Amino acid sequence: MDSQNKKHSPLRLLSSFHKNEDGTAMTEFVVVLPIFILMFVGMNELYKTNRQGLRAKITAAKSTWQASMDVANASQSAPSSTSSTSSPRRRSSIAPQAVASPTPTA
């Protein structure tokens, strides 16, 4: 009976788990999988946040460019009856003069 108690003692059962390595890879996988999922989701959220910021910058640049082009086009197509001082682009009233070319002496 003493040999039978040694066979089923709790210490002996624990030592049998120590020697048995079946399922260790699966256990490690189950422990590490949530960490990898969390890292993947976090990187995806960072990408989406960065993409939204970039879209906002592009939209702001496009709208600023369009507004400046509208102002430039409006100032060019302004009627000529308005005074020249109210126009942002002031044209010179001096007409180009003809440059006298030197006459060849013979």
Backbone torsions as a table, in degrees:
resi	resn	phi	psi	omega
1	MET	NA	-31.6	-179.9
2	ASP	-65.5	-37.2	178.0
3	SER	-69.4	-31.1	179.0
4	GLN	-71.6	-35.1	177.6
5	ASN	-67.7	-36.5	177.8
6	LYS	-67.4	-33.6	-178.5
7	LYS	-66.3	-35.6	-175.7
8	HIS	-110.8	20.1	-179.5
9	SER	-71.4	149.6	-178.0
10	PRO	-61.2	-33.9	179.2
11	LEU	-66.0	-39.0	179.5
12	ARG	-67.9	-36.9	178.1
13	LEU	-65.9	-40.7	178.1
14	LEU	-65.7	-37.0	178.7
15	SER	-68.0	-28.4	177.3
16	SER	-70.3	-31.1	175.1
17	PHE	-70.0	-33.1	179.7
18	HIS	-64.5	-37.4	-178.3
19	LYS	-80.6	-26.8	-176.5
20	ASN	-85.2	119.1	-178.4
21	GLU	-108.5	14.5	177.1
22	ASP	-68.3	132.6	176.9
23	GLY	88.1	3.9	-179.7
24	THR	-68.7	-37.7	179.0
25	ALA	-64.9	-39.9	179.0
26	MET	-65.6	-39.7	178.6
27	THR	-65.0	-43.6	177.2
28	GLU	-62.8	-39.8	178.8
29	PHE	-62.3	-44.0	-179.0
30	VAL	-66.3	-32.0	179.6
31	VAL	-75.1	-38.7	-173.2
32	VAL	-87.2	-25.1	-176.4
33	LEU	-56.4	-47.2	179.5
34	PRO	-61.2	-33.1	178.4
35	ILE	-65.7	-43.6	178.9
36	PHE	-66.3	-38.6	178.2
37	ILE	-64.2	-42.5	179.0
38	LEU	-62.7	-41.7	178.3
39	MET	-64.7	-42.4	179.8
40	PHE	-63.1	-45.9	-179.8
41	VAL	-64.6	-40.1	179.0
42	GLY	-63.4	-43.5	178.2
43	MET	-64.9	-37.2	178.3
44	ASN	-64.7	-41.1	178.3
45	GLU	-66.4	-39.7	176.7
46	LEU	-62.4	-40.3	177.9
47	TYR	-61.7	-45.3	-179.2
48	LYS	-64.2	-39.9	179.0
49	THR	-64.0	-45.0	179.2
50	ASN	-63.9	-39.4	180.0
51	ARG	-65.3	-39.6	178.1
52	GLN	-64.5	-40.6	178.0
53	GLY	-63.5	-40.8	178.8
54	LEU	-66.1	-40.8	177.5
55	ARG	-62.5	-39.1	179.3
56	ALA	-64.5	-40.8	178.2
57	LYS	-64.2	-43.0	-179.4
58	ILE	-65.0	-43.1	179.3
59	THR	-62.9	-41.9	179.0
60	ALA	-64.7	-40.4	179.3
61	ALA	-65.6	-42.0	179.6
62	LYS	-64.3	-43.5	-178.3
63	SER	-69.6	-35.4	176.6
64	THR	-65.3	-43.3	178.4
65	TRP	-62.1	-44.4	-178.8
66	GLN	-64.3	-41.2	179.5
67	ALA	-64.9	-39.7	179.6
68	SER	-69.3	-35.0	177.3
69	MET	-69.0	-35.8	177.0
70	ASP	-64.2	-41.3	178.5
71	VAL	-65.7	-42.4	-179.6
72	ALA	-65.5	-42.0	178.8
73	ASN	-67.4	-36.2	179.5
74	ALA	-67.6	-36.5	-179.2
75	SER	-73.8	-28.5	178.6
76	GLN	-77.2	-32.8	-177.4
77	SER	-95.7	16.7	178.9
78	ALA	-68.2	144.4	179.9
79	PRO	-63.2	148.4	-176.7
80	SER	-75.7	-10.7	-179.1
81	SER	-73.8	-14.7	178.6
82	THR	-75.8	157.8	-178.4
83	SER	-71.0	152.7	-175.9
84	SER	-74.3	-17.8	-179.4
85	THR	-77.7	-23.3	-179.9
86	SER	-81.4	-16.5	-179.8
87	SER	-79.2	136.7	178.9
88	PRO	-67.2	-30.2	177.0
89	ARG	-98.7	111.3	-178.6
90	ARG	-97.7	122.5	179.7
91	ARG	-90.3	145.4	-179.4
92	SER	-73.5	136.7	179.7
93	SER	-91.0	0.9	-179.4
94	ILE	-85.0	125.3	179.3
95	ALA	-79.8	144.5	178.1
96	PRO	-64.6	137.4	-179.0
97	GLN	-97.0	147.4	178.1
98	ALA	-74.6	134.9	179.4
99	VAL	-90.1	127.2	-179.3
100	ALA	-74.6	125.7	179.3
101	SER	-85.6	144.9	179.7
102	PRO	-64.6	136.8	178.9
103	THR	-85.6	135.0	179.5
104	PRO	-69.3	135.9	177.2
105	THR	-97.7	135.3	-178.3
106	ALA	-106.5	NA	NA
